[in-house]
Amino acid sequence: MLSCSDSHVQGKKRQKKGMSVSIEDGMAAPDFELPDADGETVRLSALRGHPVVVYFYPKDDTSGCTMEAKDFTCLAAAFKHAKAALLGVSPDSPESHRKFRTKYDLGVRLLADEDHGVAERYGVWVEKSMYGRTFMGVERATFLIDKSGKVARSWRKVRVPGHADEVLEAVRAMKG
């Protein structure tokens, strides 16, 4: 069982080289339909009427992504109390998400963007560089979508420690 008092180790920082699409605060959030860890389809527009937190992360079961998922899980009840949906999105498969969720007892709904089409539409599928190798991947980012479907706030190049708390504060600060 996940202990929310566990200390976490900060993940490695990855460099962003550029992005072709940029979603700005105040813009309509691009709608999407993705399968979750159980194969159930989640459509963003079906969640209108309540705030939605969509956080993009690179890969299941890696240090930074695990720490982020655990942090959001520790605050899942508070997000629910604030009537906010919490969605984690990565290019991993539903099966990978199931294993990740089970291994760490995660309380976040994980969505599979296997063709990275949603990440591209949100401008978080970017060129990255690690160990002298250049490749395309997900930039860690979070979007807070208001009840009308607009991006109320976005966080780019997220540093995991304290991030989930900051997002929760932003959800609580939203008006009506």
C-alpha positions as CSV (number, residue, x, y, z in Angstrom):
1,M,0.0,0.0,0.0
2,L,1.2,3.5,-0.9
3,S,2.3,5.6,2.0
4,C,1.9,9.3,1.3
5,S,4.6,10.2,3.7
6,D,7.3,8.3,1.7
7,S,10.2,10.4,0.7
8,H,10.8,10.5,-3.0
9,V,13.9,11.0,-5.2
10,Q,13.8,13.6,-7.8
11,G,13.8,12.3,-11.4
12,K,16.3,13.3,-14.1
13,K,15.7,16.5,-16.0
14,R,15.2,16.1,-19.8
15,Q,15.9,18.8,-22.2
16,K,13.2,20.1,-24.6
17,K,14.4,21.1,-28.0
18,G,11.2,22.6,-29.5
19,M,7.6,22.0,-30.1
20,S,5.4,22.6,-33.1
21,V,2.0,23.3,-31.3
22,S,1.5,25.4,-28.2
23,I,-1.6,25.4,-26.0
24,E,-1.9,28.6,-24.2
25,D,-3.9,29.4,-21.0
26,G,-7.4,30.6,-22.0
27,M,-7.5,28.4,-25.2
28,A,-10.1,25.6,-25.6
29,A,-8.5,22.4,-24.5
30,P,-8.2,20.0,-27.4
31,D,-10.7,17.2,-27.0
32,F,-9.5,13.6,-26.9
33,E,-10.7,10.1,-26.5
34,L,-8.2,7.6,-25.0
35,P,-8.4,4.2,-23.3
36,D,-7.6,3.9,-19.6
37,A,-5.7,1.1,-17.8
38,D,-8.9,-1.0,-17.8
39,G,-9.7,-0.4,-21.5
40,E,-12.5,2.0,-20.7
41,T,-12.7,5.0,-23.1
42,V,-12.3,8.4,-21.5
43,R,-13.5,11.5,-23.5
44,L,-12.3,14.9,-22.2
45,S,-15.5,16.7,-23.3
46,A,-17.6,14.2,-21.3
47,L,-16.0,15.6,-18.2
48,R,-17.2,19.2,-18.8
49,G,-18.9,20.9,-15.9
50,H,-16.0,20.1,-13.5
51,P,-12.3,21.0,-13.5
52,V,-10.0,18.4,-15.1
53,V,-6.3,18.0,-14.5
54,V,-4.5,16.4,-17.4
55,Y,-0.8,15.6,-16.7
56,F,1.5,14.2,-19.3
57,Y,4.4,12.1,-18.3
58,P,7.1,10.2,-20.3
59,K,6.9,6.6,-19.1
60,D,5.4,4.3,-16.6
61,D,7.6,2.9,-13.8
62,T,10.5,5.4,-14.1
63,S,11.7,7.3,-11.1
64,G,10.3,10.8,-11.9
65,C,7.0,9.5,-13.3
66,T,6.5,7.2,-10.4
67,M,7.1,10.0,-7.9
68,E,4.6,12.2,-9.8
69,A,1.9,9.5,-9.9
70,K,2.4,8.8,-6.2
71,D,2.2,12.5,-5.3
72,F,-1.1,12.9,-7.3
73,T,-2.4,9.7,-5.7
74,C,-1.7,11.0,-2.2
75,L,-3.8,14.0,-3.1
76,A,-6.5,12.2,-5.1
77,A,-9.1,12.5,-2.3
78,A,-8.5,16.2,-2.1
79,F,-8.9,16.6,-5.9
80,K,-12.1,14.5,-5.7
81,H,-13.4,16.7,-2.9
82,A,-12.7,19.7,-5.2
83,K,-14.8,17.9,-7.8
84,A,-11.8,17.7,-10.2
85,A,-11.0,14.8,-12.4
86,L,-7.4,13.7,-12.4
87,L,-5.9,12.1,-15.6
88,G,-2.4,10.9,-16.3
89,V,-1.4,10.5,-19.9
90,S,1.6,8.7,-21.4
91,P,2.5,6.8,-24.6
92,D,2.4,3.5,-22.6
93,S,-0.2,0.8,-23.3
94,P,-3.3,0.1,-21.1
95,E,-1.5,-3.1,-20.0
96,S,1.6,-1.1,-18.9
97,H,-0.7,1.3,-17.0
98,R,-2.4,-1.6,-15.2
99,K,0.9,-3.0,-14.1
100,F,2.1,0.5,-13.0
101,R,-1.1,1.2,-11.1
102,T,-1.0,-2.2,-9.4
103,K,2.7,-2.1,-8.5
104,Y,2.4,1.3,-6.7
105,D,-1.3,1.2,-5.7
106,L,-2.0,4.3,-7.7
107,G,-5.2,6.2,-7.4
108,V,-4.9,8.2,-10.7
109,R,-6.7,7.3,-13.9
110,L,-4.0,6.6,-16.4
111,L,-4.7,7.0,-20.1
112,A,-2.9,5.4,-23.0
113,D,-1.8,7.7,-25.8
114,E,0.1,5.1,-27.7
115,D,0.3,7.0,-31.0
116,H,1.2,10.2,-29.1
117,G,-1.5,12.0,-31.0
118,V,-2.9,13.7,-27.9
119,A,0.6,14.7,-26.7
120,E,1.2,16.2,-30.2
121,R,-2.1,18.3,-30.0
122,Y,-1.1,19.6,-26.6
123,G,2.4,20.5,-27.8
124,V,4.2,18.1,-25.4
125,W,5.6,15.6,-28.0
126,V,9.0,17.2,-28.4
127,E,12.5,16.5,-29.4
128,K,14.6,15.5,-26.4
129,S,18.2,14.7,-25.8
130,M,19.8,12.3,-23.3
131,Y,23.3,10.8,-23.2
132,G,24.1,12.4,-26.5
133,R,21.1,10.8,-28.2
134,T,18.3,12.8,-29.7
135,F,14.7,11.3,-29.8
136,M,11.1,12.3,-29.6
137,G,9.2,11.9,-26.4
138,V,6.8,13.5,-23.9
139,E,7.7,16.6,-22.0
140,R,6.4,16.5,-18.5
141,A,3.5,19.0,-18.4
142,T,0.2,19.6,-16.7
143,F,-3.0,21.3,-17.9
144,L,-5.8,22.5,-15.6
145,I,-9.0,22.6,-17.7
146,D,-11.9,24.6,-16.3
147,K,-15.5,23.4,-16.2
148,S,-16.2,25.0,-19.7
149,G,-13.3,23.1,-21.4
150,K,-10.8,25.9,-21.5
151,V,-7.2,25.7,-20.3
152,A,-7.2,27.7,-17.0
153,R,-3.5,27.1,-16.3
154,S,-0.6,25.1,-17.7
155,W,2.7,24.0,-16.3
156,R,5.6,23.2,-18.7
157,K,8.9,21.5,-17.9
158,V,7.4,20.3,-14.7
159,R,9.7,19.6,-11.7
160,V,8.0,16.9,-9.8
161,P,8.6,17.9,-6.1
162,G,5.7,20.0,-4.9
163,H,4.0,20.0,-8.3
164,A,0.8,18.0,-7.3
165,D,0.3,20.4,-4.3
166,E,0.6,23.4,-6.6
167,V,-1.9,22.0,-9.0
168,L,-4.3,21.2,-6.2
169,E,-4.0,24.8,-4.9
170,A,-4.8,26.1,-8.4
171,V,-7.9,23.8,-8.6
172,R,-9.1,25.1,-5.2
173,A,-8.5,28.7,-6.3
174,M,-10.8,28.3,-9.3
175,K,-14.1,30.2,-9.0
176,G,-17.4,28.4,-9.0
